[in-house]
């Protein structure tokens, strides 16, 4: 520490020289302090910038159609519930010089930097996906209790991770956002039990309950495998004709087209629904069974009732910090040609800095890896 009053000056220096010397030292100290403050501020701003109110896909996980769908879903969720949820994807948290060594600290600090959610209720939600780290995090505001942590963990374990482990990053991310908007709505019922919920309740219980769980867990695993095998077997198993009791034959994809309606053939071509046609070689009786695809973006058309409808979104008026915007939603059926266009209000933009009155997180939520 420099003591300006005890500094040794050149022999014969007058009082004016001494005070100019002290002023020079003070200026040097001020410059050093200012530069260290700038360095700290730069470290804090190393988090990804908040470019969009709802979707910031820096990890290039989503297709343009997926991004539009997620943004529309989150807009609707906020409009109906007042809860602000944000999706952020990054390749890796190591791409940002934040000093965070875990996805948990990265998510908490970024949440508070962006100020997600209402400042009074602290009910914001951040869905963070980092494919390069093979990690996902749902960070929730400080206004949620432990049930919010459990809900976030169930969504990750049961909805997102199965997709991620199969390499379906976009599908898992979209499904996770949908689950967040479903189970974090203020009037939503609790999500169904998951392996995570069972595990936490088991290991927090008495010894006899843990002993029971020791036998229940492998049974649950075996049960899941059995259900999967049974579903496959049920589709493959032979069937008898209800008219003449002769064993029926399942037709190939090319053969079954003659027994399908035009809309059903269109669903198969779009891979939104798969149909099996079973034919009796004796009397000609046939039956058709349908199996919906879990990964299709097509919806059921209100006019023809086939799963052949696609939605697209186009921004007409961009929102600002003082006014809402307008989006044009276009629906097109790939079968009957049904065309519908309507507009939807886009909420006003919100400031990304926590100093603007945004919500905060105390580290609640859940994480997962694959």
C-alpha positions, 0 to 999 in steps of 0.5 A: 500500500502506497503511503503518500505522506511518507513518500521520499521526494528529490532533494530541494523539491518544493511544495508544488512539486510534492503535490503534483507528484502525489496527484500523479500517484493517485491518478495511477491508482485510479487507472489501475482500479478502473481497469480491474473493474472493467476486467471484472465486468468483461468476465460477467458479460462472457455469458451468451447474449440474450438475442431472443425472448424465447429461443436462443439456439446457439448450439444449432440443435433445432431446425427452423421449423422446430425453432418456430414451433418452440417459440410459438409454444413458449409465447402461448405459454407465457400469454396464458400463464404469465410464466416466462420460459426460455430455451438456450442451446450451446455447444459447450459451456467451455466455449464461454469464459465464465469461470463456471466448471459445471452446467449447474453454476453456468445455468444459475449465473446465466439465469440471473444475468438474463433476469428470467421471469417475473421479479416478484414471483421469481417463476422463470424457467431456463431450459439449457441444452449443451450437446457438446457436453452431453448435458441438459439443465432445467433451471427454475426461479427462486419462487419454486419449491422442491416439487419444482425440482422433482418436476424438472428431473422427471421431465429430463429423465423421462422425456428428454434423455431417451431422445438424446441417447438415441441422437435425436437432439431436436426431438428431445429438446422440443419434447422437453419444452412441451413438457415444461409448458405442460407441467409448470403451468400454475394449474397443472397437475403433478407429472407422473412418477418417474424412476427419479421420484421413486429413487428419492422417496426410496432412499429417504425412507425406512430400511424395510422400504429400501429392502422392498425397493431392492426387489421392485427396481429390477422388476420395474426394469423387466416390466419395461422390457416386457412391455416393449417386447409385447408391443412389438409382438402384438404388432407382429403376431398372427391373426385369425379371420373373424369370419372364416377362422383362417390365418390372415396375412399382413401385407407389405407396404406396397401391397397394403396401399390398395386397402388404404384411403387416400388420406391414410396413404398420405399419412404413410408417405409423410411418416406421421402414421404407419398402417398395417393391413391384414388380409384373409386369403380365404374370404378376402376380409381385411382389417387395418391397424394404425400406429402413430409416429412419436417424432412427426411434426404433423398435426391432425387436420380440422377438416379431413381429420388426417395427421397431415397438417403442418404449421409455419410462422412468420413475424409481421411486426417485431415486438419492441420493449414498449409494444407487442408484435404480430406473427402470422400462423399458416396451416397447410394440410398436405392431404385435403389442401385445407389452408388457414392463416391467422395472426397471433400476438407476440409479447413485448421484449424484456430486458436481459439484464437482471438489473432491469427487474427480472427474476432470479434463481437460487440454483433450483432445478435439475440436470441430466447427462447421456 
